Amino acid sequence: MSAAGFQLDRPAPGTLRASGVLSFETAAAALQAIGAALAGEPVARLDLAGISRSDSAGLACVLAAQAEARRLGRPLGVENMPEGMRALAQVCEVDVLVG
């Protein structure tokens, strides 16, 4: 799944791997893609190692994806969060939500 600079794939069962840009320009489409993936085969991990650039909309997208997973009764762990996104999560005091 791709949205102008954002890509999402399943490298292994239970894992979604995001890559590219997760920002204001891509967050809505990214959240839609992640939501569709969550509605299908169970997903336990969202791997962000491939995210090259993100902003506050990207962080909001990750938080919304986790909320959707919880709504579906499937906790979603976030792995390899980019340092900039992690710093933003700390400043916004939501770092405990994303792990």
mmCIF file as gemmi writes it, N, C-alpha and C atoms, coordinates in Angstrom:
data_model
loop_
_atom_site.group_PDB
_atom_site.id
_atom_site.type_symbol
_atom_site.label_atom_id
_atom_site.label_alt_id
_atom_site.label_comp_id
_atom_site.label_asym_id
_atom_site.label_entity_id
_atom_site.label_seq_id
_atom_site.pdbx_PDB_ins_code
_atom_site.Cartn_x
_atom_site.Cartn_y
_atom_site.Cartn_z
_atom_site.occupancy
_atom_site.B_iso_or_equiv
_atom_site.pdbx_formal_charge
_atom_site.auth_seq_id
_atom_site.auth_asym_id
_atom_site.pdbx_PDB_model_num
ATOM 1 N N . MET Axp A 1 ? 0.842 -1.17 0 1 0 ? 1 A 1
ATOM 2 C CA . MET Axp A 1 ? 0 0 0 1 0 ? 1 A 1
ATOM 3 C C . MET Axp A 1 ? 0.889 1.236 0 1 0 ? 1 A 1
ATOM 4 N N . SER Axp A 2 ? 0.572 2.212 -0.843 1 0 ? 2 A 1
ATOM 5 C CA . SER Axp A 2 ? 1.419 3.382 -0.977 1 0 ? 2 A 1
ATOM 6 C C . SER Axp A 2 ? 0.567 4.638 -1.064 1 0 ? 2 A 1
ATOM 7 N N . ALA Axp A 3 ? 1.044 5.716 -0.468 1 0 ? 3 A 1
ATOM 8 C CA . ALA Axp A 3 ? 0.342 6.996 -0.512 1 0 ? 3 A 1
ATOM 9 C C . ALA Axp A 3 ? 1.358 8.12 -0.661 1 0 ? 3 A 1
ATOM 10 N N . ALA Axp A 4 ? 1.758 8.42 -1.88 1 0 ? 4 A 1
ATOM 11 C CA . ALA Axp A 4 ? 2.642 9.556 -2.186 1 0 ? 4 A 1
ATOM 12 C C . ALA Axp A 4 ? 3.737 9.768 -1.151 1 0 ? 4 A 1
ATOM 13 N N . GLY Axp A 5 ? 4.648 8.855 -1.061 1 0 ? 5 A 1
ATOM 14 C CA . GLY Axp A 5 ? 5.765 8.997 -0.131 1 0 ? 5 A 1
ATOM 15 C C . GLY Axp A 5 ? 5.667 8.118 1.097 1 0 ? 5 A 1
ATOM 16 N N . PHE Axp A 6 ? 4.518 7.501 1.321 1 0 ? 6 A 1
ATOM 17 C CA . PHE Axp A 6 ? 4.34 6.588 2.446 1 0 ? 6 A 1
ATOM 18 C C . PHE Axp A 6 ? 4.053 5.203 1.888 1 0 ? 6 A 1
ATOM 19 N N . GLN Axp A 7 ? 4.721 4.199 2.438 1 0 ? 7 A 1
ATOM 20 C CA . GLN Axp A 7 ? 4.471 2.817 2.034 1 0 ? 7 A 1
ATOM 21 C C . GLN Axp A 7 ? 4.193 1.977 3.271 1 0 ? 7 A 1
ATOM 22 N N . LEU Axp A 8 ? 3.356 0.966 3.082 1 0 ? 8 A 1
ATOM 23 C CA . LEU Axp A 8 ? 3.016 0.042 4.152 1 0 ? 8 A 1
ATOM 24 C C . LEU Axp A 8 ? 3.048 -1.362 3.582 1 0 ? 8 A 1
ATOM 25 N N . ASP Axp A 9 ? 3.756 -2.256 4.263 1 0 ? 9 A 1
ATOM 26 C CA . ASP Axp A 9 ? 3.759 -3.648 3.832 1 0 ? 9 A 1
ATOM 27 C C . ASP Axp A 9 ? 3.78 -4.562 5.052 1 0 ? 9 A 1
ATOM 28 N N . ARG Axp A 10 ? 3.634 -5.853 4.789 1 0 ? 10 A 1
ATOM 29 C CA . ARG Axp A 10 ? 3.639 -6.883 5.835 1 0 ? 10 A 1
ATOM 30 C C . ARG Axp A 10 ? 4.854 -7.777 5.634 1 0 ? 10 A 1
ATOM 31 N N . PRO Axp A 11 ? 5.963 -7.49 6.321 1 0 ? 11 A 1
ATOM 32 C CA . PRO Axp A 11 ? 7.151 -8.321 6.136 1 0 ? 11 A 1
ATOM 33 C C . PRO Axp A 11 ? 7.048 -9.685 6.807 1 0 ? 11 A 1
ATOM 34 N N . ALA Axp A 12 ? 6.156 -9.791 7.796 1 0 ? 12 A 1
ATOM 35 C CA . ALA Axp A 12 ? 5.976 -11.043 8.536 1 0 ? 12 A 1
ATOM 36 C C . ALA Axp A 12 ? 4.563 -11.044 9.115 1 0 ? 12 A 1
ATOM 37 N N . PRO Axp A 13 ? 4.042 -12.215 9.411 1 0 ? 13 A 1
ATOM 38 C CA . PRO Axp A 13 ? 2.709 -12.262 10.032 1 0 ? 13 A 1
ATOM 39 C C . PRO Axp A 13 ? 2.684 -11.434 11.32 1 0 ? 13 A 1
ATOM 40 N N . GLY Axp A 14 ? 1.639 -10.643 11.469 1 0 ? 14 A 1
ATOM 41 C CA . GLY Axp A 14 ? 1.484 -9.84 12.681 1 0 ? 14 A 1
ATOM 42 C C . GLY Axp A 14 ? 2.247 -8.532 12.698 1 0 ? 14 A 1
ATOM 43 N N . THR Axp A 15 ? 2.953 -8.217 11.622 1 0 ? 15 A 1
ATOM 44 C CA . THR Axp A 15 ? 3.763 -6.999 11.577 1 0 ? 15 A 1
ATOM 45 C C . THR Axp A 15 ? 3.415 -6.155 10.363 1 0 ? 15 A 1
ATOM 46 N N . LEU Axp A 16 ? 3.229 -4.864 10.605 1 0 ? 16 A 1
ATOM 47 C CA . LEU Axp A 16 ? 3.123 -3.886 9.529 1 0 ? 16 A 1
ATOM 48 C C . LEU Axp A 16 ? 4.399 -3.061 9.543 1 0 ? 16 A 1
ATOM 49 N N . ARG Axp A 17 ? 4.967 -2.845 8.371 1 0 ? 17 A 1
ATOM 50 C CA . ARG Axp A 17 ? 6.192 -2.033 8.279 1 0 ? 17 A 1
ATOM 51 C C . ARG Axp A 17 ? 5.852 -0.785 7.475 1 0 ? 17 A 1
ATOM 52 N N . ALA Axp A 18 ? 6.067 0.365 8.098 1 0 ? 18 A 1
ATOM 53 C CA . ALA Axp A 18 ? 5.838 1.646 7.436 1 0 ? 18 A 1
ATOM 54 C C . ALA Axp A 18 ? 7.179 2.213 6.988 1 0 ? 18 A 1
ATOM 55 N N . SER Axp A 19 ? 7.155 2.853 5.827 1 0 ? 19 A 1
ATOM 56 C CA . SER Axp A 19 ? 8.389 3.488 5.348 1 0 ? 19 A 1
ATOM 57 C C . SER Axp A 19 ? 8.03 4.742 4.569 1 0 ? 19 A 1
ATOM 58 N N . GLY Axp A 20 ? 9.029 5.586 4.4 1 0 ? 20 A 1
ATOM 59 C CA . GLY Axp A 20 ? 8.835 6.834 3.679 1 0 ? 20 A 1
ATOM 60 C C . GLY Axp A 20 ? 8.508 7.973 4.623 1 0 ? 20 A 1
ATOM 61 N N . VAL Axp A 21 ? 7.596 8.832 4.188 1 0 ? 21 A 1
ATOM 62 C CA . VAL Axp A 21 ? 7.257 10.05 4.917 1 0 ? 21 A 1
ATOM 63 C C . VAL Axp A 21 ? 5.912 9.87 5.617 1 0 ? 21 A 1
ATOM 64 N N . LEU Axp A 22 ? 5.868 10.243 6.882 1 0 ? 22 A 1
ATOM 65 C CA . LEU Axp A 22 ? 4.634 10.204 7.664 1 0 ? 22 A 1
ATOM 66 C C . LEU Axp A 22 ? 4.432 11.614 8.211 1 0 ? 22 A 1
ATOM 67 N N . SER Axp A 23 ? 3.701 12.434 7.439 1 0 ? 23 A 1
ATOM 68 C CA . SER Axp A 23 ? 3.582 13.856 7.739 1 0 ? 23 A 1
ATOM 69 C C . SER Axp A 23 ? 2.185 14.355 7.395 1 0 ? 23 A 1
ATOM 70 N N . PHE Axp A 24 ? 1.993 15.666 7.498 1 0 ? 24 A 1
ATOM 71 C CA . PHE Axp A 24 ? 0.7 16.263 7.15 1 0 ? 24 A 1
ATOM 72 C C . PHE Axp A 24 ? 0.249 15.836 5.759 1 0 ? 24 A 1
ATOM 73 N N . GLU Axp A 25 ? 1.178 15.711 4.836 1 0 ? 25 A 1
ATOM 74 C CA . GLU Axp A 25 ? 0.841 15.359 3.461 1 0 ? 25 A 1
ATOM 75 C C . GLU Axp A 25 ? 0.377 13.914 3.31 1 0 ? 25 A 1
ATOM 76 N N . THR Axp A 26 ? 0.831 13.027 4.165 1 0 ? 26 A 1
ATOM 77 C CA . THR Axp A 26 ? 0.557 11.599 3.986 1 0 ? 26 A 1
ATOM 78 C C . THR Axp A 26 ? -0.25 10.964 5.112 1 0 ? 26 A 1
ATOM 79 N N . ALA Axp A 27 ? -0.431 11.652 6.22 1 0 ? 27 A 1
ATOM 80 C CA . ALA Axp A 27 ? -1.007 11.031 7.42 1 0 ? 27 A 1
ATOM 81 C C . ALA Axp A 27 ? -2.413 10.487 7.206 1 0 ? 27 A 1
ATOM 82 N N . ALA Axp A 28 ? -3.267 11.218 6.515 1 0 ? 28 A 1
ATOM 83 C CA . ALA Axp A 28 ? -4.652 10.741 6.322 1 0 ? 28 A 1
ATOM 84 C C . ALA Axp A 28 ? -4.671 9.446 5.517 1 0 ? 28 A 1
ATOM 85 N N . ALA Axp A 29 ? -3.93 9.417 4.416 1 0 ? 29 A 1
ATOM 86 C CA . ALA Axp A 29 ? -3.879 8.207 3.594 1 0 ? 29 A 1
ATOM 87 C C . ALA Axp A 29 ? -3.18 7.076 4.347 1 0 ? 29 A 1
ATOM 88 N N . ALA Axp A 30 ? -2.156 7.414 5.12 1 0 ? 30 A 1
ATOM 89 C CA . ALA Axp A 30 ? -1.448 6.399 5.899 1 0 ? 30 A 1
ATOM 90 C C . ALA Axp A 30 ? -2.377 5.781 6.937 1 0 ? 30 A 1
ATOM 91 N N . LEU Axp A 31 ? -3.148 6.622 7.614 1 0 ? 31 A 1
ATOM 92 C CA . LEU Axp A 31 ? -4.071 6.098 8.622 1 0 ? 31 A 1
ATOM 93 C C . LEU Axp A 31 ? -5.132 5.222 7.977 1 0 ? 31 A 1
ATOM 94 N N . GLN Axp A 32 ? -5.593 5.6 6.822 1 0 ? 32 A 1
ATOM 95 C CA . GLN Axp A 32 ? -6.58 4.781 6.107 1 0 ? 32 A 1
ATOM 96 C C . GLN Axp A 32 ? -5.972 3.416 5.755 1 0 ? 32 A 1
ATOM 97 N N . ALA Axp A 33 ? -4.733 3.405 5.27 1 0 ? 33 A 1
ATOM 98 C CA . ALA Axp A 33 ? -4.06 2.15 4.912 1 0 ? 33 A 1
ATOM 99 C C . ALA Axp A 33 ? -3.826 1.28 6.138 1 0 ? 33 A 1
ATOM 100 N N . ILE Axp A 34 ? -3.385 1.894 7.227 1 0 ? 34 A 1
ATOM 101 C CA . ILE Axp A 34 ? -3.14 1.135 8.452 1 0 ? 34 A 1
ATOM 102 C C . ILE Axp A 34 ? -4.459 0.592 8.999 1 0 ? 34 A 1
ATOM 103 N N . GLY Axp A 35 ? -5.504 1.414 8.977 1 0 ? 35 A 1
ATOM 104 C CA . GLY Axp A 35 ? -6.814 0.971 9.444 1 0 ? 35 A 1
ATOM 105 C C . GLY Axp A 35 ? -7.328 -0.22 8.656 1 0 ? 35 A 1
ATOM 106 N N . ALA Axp A 36 ? -7.161 -0.177 7.331 1 0 ? 36 A 1
ATOM 107 C CA . ALA Axp A 36 ? -7.591 -1.298 6.49 1 0 ? 36 A 1
ATOM 108 C C . ALA Axp A 36 ? -6.805 -2.558 6.834 1 0 ? 36 A 1
ATOM 109 N N . ALA Axp A 37 ? -5.506 -2.399 7.069 1 0 ? 37 A 1
ATOM 110 C CA . ALA Axp A 37 ? -4.677 -3.551 7.429 1 0 ? 37 A 1
ATOM 111 C C . ALA Axp A 37 ? -5.085 -4.112 8.79 1 0 ? 37 A 1
ATOM 112 N N . LEU Axp A 38 ? -5.404 -3.228 9.738 1 0 ? 38 A 1
ATOM 113 C CA . LEU Axp A 38 ? -5.818 -3.682 11.07 1 0 ? 38 A 1
ATOM 114 C C . LEU Axp A 38 ? -7.144 -4.43 11.023 1 0 ? 38 A 1
ATOM 115 N N . ALA Axp A 39 ? -8.005 -4.055 10.103 1 0 ? 39 A 1
ATOM 116 C CA . ALA Axp A 39 ? -9.306 -4.693 9.986 1 0 ? 39 A 1
ATOM 117 C C . ALA Axp A 39 ? -9.199 -6.109 9.419 1 0 ? 39 A 1
ATOM 118 N N . GLY Axp A 40 ? -8.081 -6.414 8.786 1 0 ? 40 A 1
ATOM 119 C CA . GLY Axp A 40 ? -7.874 -7.737 8.208 1 0 ? 40 A 1
ATOM 120 C C . GLY Axp A 40 ? -7.168 -8.665 9.172 1 0 ? 40 A 1
ATOM 121 N N . GLU Axp A 41 ? -6.11 -9.243 8.686 1 0 ? 41 A 1
ATOM 122 C CA . GLU Axp A 41 ? -5.294 -10.178 9.469 1 0 ? 41 A 1
ATOM 123 C C . GLU Axp A 41 ? -4.78 -9.502 10.741 1 0 ? 41 A 1
ATOM 124 N N . PRO Axp A 42 ? -4.809 -10.184 11.888 1 0 ? 42 A 1
ATOM 125 C CA . PRO Axp A 42 ? -4.349 -9.575 13.135 1 0 ? 42 A 1
ATOM 126 C C . PRO Axp A 42 ? -2.922 -9.02 13.025 1 0 ? 42 A 1
ATOM 127 N N . VAL Axp A 43 ? -2.751 -7.838 13.594 1 0 ? 43 A 1
ATOM 128 C CA . VAL Axp A 43 ? -1.461 -7.152 13.585 1 0 ? 43 A 1
ATOM 129 C C . VAL Axp A 43 ? -1.109 -6.815 15.022 1 0 ? 43 A 1
ATOM 130 N N . ALA Axp A 44 ? 0.097 -7.137 15.439 1 0 ? 44 A 1
ATOM 131 C CA . ALA Axp A 44 ? 0.545 -6.846 16.801 1 0 ? 44 A 1
ATOM 132 C C . ALA Axp A 44 ? 1.617 -5.769 16.848 1 0 ? 44 A 1
ATOM 133 N N . ARG Axp A 45 ? 2.312 -5.548 15.699 1 0 ? 45 A 1
ATOM 134 C CA . ARG Axp A 45 ? 3.441 -4.61 15.686 1 0 ? 45 A 1
ATOM 135 C C . ARG Axp A 45 ? 3.352 -3.669 14.49 1 0 ? 45 A 1
ATOM 136 N N . LEU Axp A 46 ? 3.702 -2.406 14.747 1 0 ? 46 A 1
ATOM 137 C CA . LEU Axp A 46 ? 3.867 -1.414 13.699 1 0 ? 46 A 1
ATOM 138 C C . LEU Axp A 46 ? 5.329 -0.989 13.733 1 0 ? 46 A 1
ATOM 139 N N . ASP Axp A 47 ? 6.079 -1.372 12.724 1 0 ? 47 A 1
ATOM 140 C CA . ASP Axp A 47 ? 7.513 -1.099 12.65 1 0 ? 47 A 1
ATOM 141 C C . ASP Axp A 47 ? 7.727 0.192 11.857 1 0 ? 47 A 1
ATOM 142 N N . LEU Axp A 48 ? 8.307 1.192 12.513 1 0 ? 48 A 1
ATOM 143 C CA . LEU Axp A 48 ? 8.519 2.505 11.895 1 0 ? 48 A 1
ATOM 144 C C . LEU Axp A 48 ? 9.967 2.739 11.474 1 0 ? 48 A 1
ATOM 145 N N . ALA Axp A 49 ? 10.774 1.7 11.419 1 0 ? 49 A 1
ATOM 146 C CA . ALA Axp A 49 ? 12.195 1.864 11.093 1 0 ? 49 A 1
ATOM 147 C C . ALA Axp A 49 ? 12.411 2.526 9.741 1 0 ? 49 A 1
ATOM 148 N N . GLY Axp A 50 ? 11.49 2.35 8.808 1 0 ? 50 A 1
ATOM 149 C CA . GLY Axp A 50 ? 11.663 2.905 7.472 1 0 ? 50 A 1
ATOM 150 C C . GLY Axp A 50 ? 11.14 4.317 7.298 1 0 ? 50 A 1
ATOM 151 N N . ILE Axp A 51 ? 10.645 4.93 8.364 1 0 ? 51 A 1
ATOM 152 C CA . ILE Axp A 51 ? 10.131 6.301 8.251 1 0 ? 51 A 1
ATOM 153 C C . ILE Axp A 51 ? 11.318 7.265 8.173 1 0 ? 51 A 1
ATOM 154 N N . SER Axp A 52 ? 11.386 7.991 7.065 1 0 ? 52 A 1
ATOM 155 C CA . SER Axp A 52 ? 12.51 8.911 6.843 1 0 ? 52 A 1
ATOM 156 C C . SER Axp A 52 ? 12.234 10.317 7.356 1 0 ? 52 A 1
ATOM 157 N N . ARG Axp A 53 ? 10.954 10.688 7.435 1 0 ? 53 A 1
ATOM 158 C CA . ARG Axp A 53 ? 10.587 12.021 7.924 1 0 ? 53 A 1
ATOM 159 C C . ARG Axp A 53 ? 9.187 11.941 8.504 1 0 ? 53 A 1
ATOM 160 N N . SER Axp A 54 ? 8.996 12.641 9.633 1 0 ? 54 A 1
ATOM 161 C CA . SER Axp A 54 ? 7.678 12.672 10.258 1 0 ? 54 A 1
ATOM 162 C C . SER Axp A 54 ? 7.485 14.015 10.944 1 0 ? 54 A 1
ATOM 163 N N . ASP Axp A 55 ? 6.234 14.299 11.293 1 0 ? 55 A 1
ATOM 164 C CA . ASP Axp A 55 ? 5.911 15.521 12.02 1 0 ? 55 A 1
ATOM 165 C C . ASP Axp A 55 ? 4.779 15.197 12.991 1 0 ? 55 A 1
ATOM 166 N N . SER Axp A 56 ? 4.132 16.222 13.52 1 0 ? 56 A 1
ATOM 167 C CA . SER Axp A 56 ? 3.087 15.989 14.517 1 0 ? 56 A 1
ATOM 168 C C . SER Axp A 56 ? 1.91 15.21 13.934 1 0 ? 56 A 1
ATOM 169 N N . ALA Axp A 57 ? 1.615 15.387 12.652 1 0 ? 57 A 1
ATOM 170 C CA . ALA Axp A 57 ? 0.537 14.609 12.034 1 0 ? 57 A 1
ATOM 171 C C . ALA Axp A 57 ? 0.916 13.136 11.963 1 0 ? 57 A 1
ATOM 172 N N . GLY Axp A 58 ? 2.181 12.852 11.746 1 0 ? 58 A 1
ATOM 173 C CA . GLY Axp A 58 ? 2.649 11.468 11.748 1 0 ? 58 A 1
ATOM 174 C C . GLY Axp A 58 ? 2.489 10.834 13.119 1 0 ? 58 A 1
ATOM 175 N N . LEU Axp A 59 ? 2.832 11.583 14.154 1 0 ? 59 A 1
ATOM 176 C CA . LEU Axp A 59 ? 2.646 11.082 15.515 1 0 ? 59 A 1
ATOM 177 C C . LEU Axp A 59 ? 1.164 10.855 15.799 1 0 ? 59 A 1
ATOM 178 N N . ALA Axp A 60 ? 0.327 11.791 15.391 1 0 ? 60 A 1
ATOM 179 C CA . ALA Axp A 60 ? -1.119 11.633 15.584 1 0 ? 60 A 1
ATOM 180 C C . ALA Axp A 60 ? -1.632 10.401 14.847 1 0 ? 60 A 1
ATOM 181 N N . CYS Axp A 61 ? -1.088 10.123 13.675 1 0 ? 61 A 1
ATOM 182 C CA . CYS Axp A 61 ? -1.467 8.949 12.902 1 0 ? 61 A 1
ATOM 183 C C . CYS Axp A 61 ? -1.142 7.672 13.678 1 0 ? 61 A 1
ATOM 184 N N . VAL Axp A 62 ? 0.033 7.613 14.257 1 0 ? 62 A 1
ATOM 185 C CA . VAL Axp A 62 ? 0.437 6.434 15.029 1 0 ? 62 A 1
ATOM 186 C C . VAL Axp A 62 ? -0.482 6.26 16.242 1 0 ? 62 A 1
ATOM 187 N N . LEU Axp A 63 ? -0.782 7.355 16.94 1 0 ? 63 A 1
ATOM 188 C CA . LEU Axp A 63 ? -1.674 7.277 18.097 1 0 ? 63 A 1
ATOM 189 C C . LEU Axp A 63 ? -3.077 6.831 17.682 1 0 ? 63 A 1
ATOM 190 N N . ALA Axp A 64 ? -3.559 7.339 16.561 1 0 ? 64 A 1
ATOM 191 C CA . ALA Axp A 64 ? -4.884 6.952 16.065 1 0 ? 64 A 1
ATOM 192 C C . ALA Axp A 64 ? -4.907 5.484 15.651 1 0 ? 64 A 1
ATOM 193 N N . ALA Axp A 65 ? -3.82 5.007 15.066 1 0 ? 65 A 1
ATOM 194 C CA . ALA Axp A 65 ? -3.738 3.595 14.686 1 0 ? 65 A 1
ATOM 195 C C . ALA Axp A 65 ? -3.781 2.712 15.926 1 0 ? 65 A 1
ATOM 196 N N . GLN Axp A 66 ? -3.078 3.12 16.977 1 0 ? 66 A 1
ATOM 197 C CA . GLN Axp A 66 ? -3.123 2.35 18.218 1 0 ? 66 A 1
ATOM 198 C C . GLN Axp A 66 ? -4.524 2.365 18.824 1 0 ? 66 A 1
ATOM 199 N N . ALA Axp A 67 ? -5.198 3.502 18.761 1 0 ? 67 A 1
ATOM 200 C CA . ALA Axp A 67 ? -6.562 3.588 19.283 1 0 ? 67 A 1
ATOM 201 C C . ALA Axp A 67 ? -7.5 2.675 18.499 1 0 ? 67 A 1
ATOM 202 N N . GLU Axp A 68 ? -7.34 2.64 17.187 1 0 ? 68 A 1
ATOM 203 C CA . GLU Axp A 68 ? -8.18 1.761 16.357 1 0 ? 68 A 1
ATOM 204 C C . GLU Axp A 68 ? -7.911 0.292 16.688 1 0 ? 68 A 1
ATOM 205 N N . ALA Axp A 69 ? -6.651 -0.054 16.874 1 0 ? 69 A 1
ATOM 206 C CA . ALA Axp A 69 ? -6.311 -1.43 17.231 1 0 ? 69 A 1
ATOM 207 C C . ALA Axp A 69 ? -6.943 -1.804 18.569 1 0 ? 69 A 1
ATOM 208 N N . ARG Axp A 70 ? -6.873 -0.905 19.547 1 0 ? 70 A 1
ATOM 209 C CA . ARG Axp A 70 ? -7.507 -1.171 20.846 1 0 ? 70 A 1
ATOM 210 C C . ARG Axp A 70 ? -9.014 -1.336 20.69 1 0 ? 70 A 1
ATOM 211 N N . ARG Axp A 71 ? -9.623 -0.515 19.839 1 0 ? 71 A 1
ATOM 212 C CA . ARG Axp A 71 ? -11.062 -0.62 19.597 1 0 ? 71 A 1
ATOM 213 C C . ARG Axp A 71 ? -11.422 -2.003 19.051 1 0 ? 71 A 1
ATOM 214 N N . LEU Axp A 72 ? -10.508 -2.552 18.25 1 0 ? 72 A 1
ATOM 215 C CA . LEU Axp A 72 ? -10.704 -3.88 17.676 1 0 ? 72 A 1
ATOM 216 C C . LEU Axp A 72 ? -10.302 -4.997 18.639 1 0 ? 72 A 1
ATOM 217 N N . GLY Axp A 73 ? -9.811 -4.612 19.832 1 0 ? 73 A 1
ATOM 218 C CA . GLY Axp A 73 ? -9.391 -5.598 20.825 1 0 ? 73 A 1
ATOM 219 C C . GLY Axp A 73 ? -8.038 -6.205 20.543 1 0 ? 73 A 1
ATOM 220 N N . ARG Axp A 74 ? -7.212 -5.472 19.793 1 0 ? 74 A 1
ATOM 221 C CA . ARG Axp A 74 ? -5.882 -5.969 19.41 1 0 ? 74 A 1
ATOM 222 C C . ARG Axp A 74 ? -4.828 -4.908 19.707 1 0 ? 74 A 1
ATOM 223 N N . PRO Axp A 75 ? -4.147 -4.994 20.83 1 0 ? 75 A 1
ATOM 224 C CA . PRO Axp A 75 ? -3.101 -4.01 21.129 1 0 ? 75 A 1
ATOM 225 C C . PRO Axp A 75 ? -2.069 -3.946 19.994 1 0 ? 75 A 1
ATOM 226 N N . LEU Axp A 76 ? -1.579 -2.757 19.719 1 0 ? 76 A 1
ATOM 227 C CA . LEU Axp A 76 ? -0.61 -2.55 18.645 1 0 ? 76 A 1
ATOM 228 C C . LEU Axp A 76 ? 0.645 -1.92 19.224 1 0 ? 76 A 1
ATOM 229 N N . GLY Axp A 77 ? 1.745 -2.684 19.243 1 0 ? 77 A 1
ATOM 230 C CA . GLY Axp A 77 ? 3.016 -2.162 19.707 1 0 ? 77 A 1
ATOM 231 C C . GLY Axp A 77 ? 3.722 -1.401 18.594 1 0 ? 77 A 1
ATOM 232 N N . VAL Axp A 78 ? 4.423 -0.355 18.971 1 0 ? 78 A 1
ATOM 233 C CA . VAL Axp A 78 ? 5.181 0.447 18.007 1 0 ? 78 A 1
ATOM 234 C C . VAL Axp A 78 ? 6.661 0.166 18.216 1 0 ? 78 A 1
ATOM 235 N N . GLU Axp A 79 ? 7.332 -0.178 17.116 1 0 ? 79 A 1
ATOM 236 C CA . GLU Axp A 79 ? 8.763 -0.495 17.169 1 0 ? 79 A 1
ATOM 237 C C . GLU Axp A 79 ? 9.544 0.476 16.301 1 0 ? 79 A 1
ATOM 238 N N . ASN Axp A 80 ? 10.769 0.733 16.688 1 0 ? 80 A 1
ATOM 239 C CA . ASN Axp A 80 ? 11.724 1.514 15.897 1 0 ? 80 A 1
ATOM 240 C C . ASN Axp A 80 ? 11.195 2.902 15.543 1 0 ? 80 A 1
ATOM 241 N N . MET Axp A 81 ? 10.596 3.562 16.519 1 0 ? 81 A 1
ATOM 242 C CA . MET Axp A 81 ? 10.095 4.912 16.29 1 0 ? 81 A 1
ATOM 243 C C . MET Axp A 81 ? 11.28 5.844 16.003 1 0 ? 81 A 1
ATOM 244 N N . PRO Axp A 82 ? 11.186 6.645 14.946 1 0 ? 82 A 1
ATOM 245 C CA . PRO Axp A 82 ? 12.28 7.581 14.649 1 0 ? 82 A 1
ATOM 246 C C . PRO Axp A 82 ? 12.519 8.523 15.83 1 0 ? 82 A 1
ATOM 247 N N . GLU Axp A 83 ? 13.751 8.914 16.011 1 0 ? 83 A 1
ATOM 248 C CA . GLU Axp A 83 ? 14.131 9.748 17.16 1 0 ? 83 A 1
ATOM 249 C C . GLU Axp A 83 ? 13.342 11.054 17.205 1 0 ? 83 A 1
ATOM 250 N N . GLY Axp A 84 ? 13.134 11.693 16.057 1 0 ? 84 A 1
ATOM 251 C CA . GLY Axp A 84 ? 12.378 12.941 16.037 1 0 ? 84 A 1
ATOM 252 C C . GLY Axp A 84 ? 10.943 12.751 16.499 1 0 ? 84 A 1
ATOM 253 N N . MET Axp A 85 ? 10.328 11.66 16.089 1 0 ? 85 A 1
ATOM 254 C CA . MET Axp A 85 ? 8.959 11.369 16.51 1 0 ? 85 A 1
ATOM 255 C C . MET Axp A 85 ? 8.928 11.055 18.001 1 0 ? 85 A 1
ATOM 256 N N . ARG Axp A 86 ? 9.936 10.332 18.471 1 0 ? 86 A 1
ATOM 257 C CA . ARG Axp A 86 ? 10.007 10.007 19.902 1 0 ? 86 A 1
ATOM 258 C C . ARG Axp A 86 ? 10.154 11.286 20.731 1 0 ? 86 A 1
ATOM 259 N N . ALA Axp A 87 ? 11.002 12.203 20.265 1 0 ? 87 A 1
ATOM 260 C CA . ALA Axp A 87 ? 11.197 13.471 20.976 1 0 ? 87 A 1
ATOM 261 C C . ALA Axp A 87 ? 9.895 14.271 21.001 1 0 ? 87 A 1
ATOM 262 N N . LEU Axp A 88 ? 9.182 14.297 19.887 1 0 ? 88 A 1
ATOM 263 C CA . LEU Axp A 88 ? 7.908 15.002 19.821 1 0 ? 88 A 1
ATOM 264 C C . LEU Axp A 88 ? 6.895 14.366 20.775 1 0 ? 88 A 1
ATOM 265 N N . ALA Axp A 89 ? 6.879 13.056 20.834 1 0 ? 89 A 1
ATOM 266 C CA . ALA Axp A 89 ? 5.973 12.358 21.753 1 0 ? 89 A 1
ATOM 267 C C . ALA Axp A 89 ? 6.283 12.723 23.205 1 0 ? 89 A 1
ATOM 268 N N . GLN Axp A 90 ? 7.559 12.872 23.525 1 0 ? 90 A 1
ATOM 269 C CA . GLN Axp A 90 ? 7.946 13.257 24.882 1 0 ? 90 A 1
ATOM 270 C C . GLN Axp A 90 ? 7.504 14.682 25.187 1 0 ? 90 A 1
ATOM 271 N N . VAL Axp A 91 ? 7.713 15.592 24.252 1 0 ? 91 A 1
ATOM 272 C CA . VAL Axp A 91 ? 7.313 16.989 24.441 1 0 ? 91 A 1
ATOM 273 C C . VAL Axp A 91 ? 5.802 17.087 24.623 1 0 ? 91 A 1
ATOM 274 N N . CYS Axp A 92 ? 5.068 16.301 23.861 1 0 ? 92 A 1
ATOM 275 C CA . CYS Axp A 92 ? 3.596 16.304 23.935 1 0 ? 92 A 1
ATOM 276 C C . CYS Axp A 92 ? 3.07 15.444 25.084 1 0 ? 92 A 1
ATOM 277 N N . GLU Axp A 93 ? 3.977 14.809 25.793 1 0 ? 93 A 1
ATOM 278 C CA . GLU Axp A 93 ? 3.655 13.937 26.923 1 0 ? 93 A 1
ATOM 279 C C . GLU Axp A 93 ? 2.734 12.787 26.544 1 0 ? 93 A 1
ATOM 280 N N . VAL Axp A 94 ? 2.975 12.224 25.354 1 0 ? 94 A 1
ATOM 281 C CA . VAL Axp A 94 ? 2.226 11.039 24.931 1 0 ? 94 A 1
ATOM 282 C C . VAL Axp A 94 ? 3.162 9.843 24.718 1 0 ? 94 A 1
ATOM 283 N N . ASP Axp A 95 ? 4.424 9.994 25.118 1 0 ? 95 A 1
ATOM 284 C CA . ASP Axp A 95 ? 5.392 8.926 24.917 1 0 ? 95 A 1
ATOM 285 C C . ASP Axp A 95 ? 5.004 7.634 25.617 1 0 ? 95 A 1
ATOM 286 N N . VAL Axp A 96 ? 4.295 7.726 26.741 1 0 ? 96 A 1
ATOM 287 C CA . VAL Axp A 96 ? 3.861 6.504 27.425 1 0 ? 96 A 1
ATOM 288 C C . VAL Axp A 96 ? 2.8 5.767 26.617 1 0 ? 96 A 1
ATOM 289 N N . LEU Axp A 97 ? 2.091 6.467 25.76 1 0 ? 97 A 1
ATOM 290 C CA . LEU Axp A 97 ? 1.058 5.834 24.938 1 0 ? 97 A 1
ATOM 291 C C . LEU Axp A 97 ? 1.648 5.019 23.789 1 0 ? 97 A 1
ATOM 292 N N . VAL Axp A 98 ? 2.773 5.455 23.264 1 0 ? 98 A 1
ATOM 293 C CA . VAL Axp A 98 ? 3.364 4.776 22.111 1 0 ? 98 A 1
ATOM 294 C C . VAL Axp A 98 ? 4.497 3.837 22.497 1 0 ? 98 A 1
ATOM 295 N N . GLY Axp A 99 ? 4.803 3.76 23.764 1 0 ? 99 A 1
ATOM 296 C CA . GLY Axp A 99 ? 5.789 2.789 24.234 1 0 ? 99 A 1
ATOM 297 C C . GLY Axp A 99 ? 7.196 3.218 24.199 1 0 ? 99 A 1
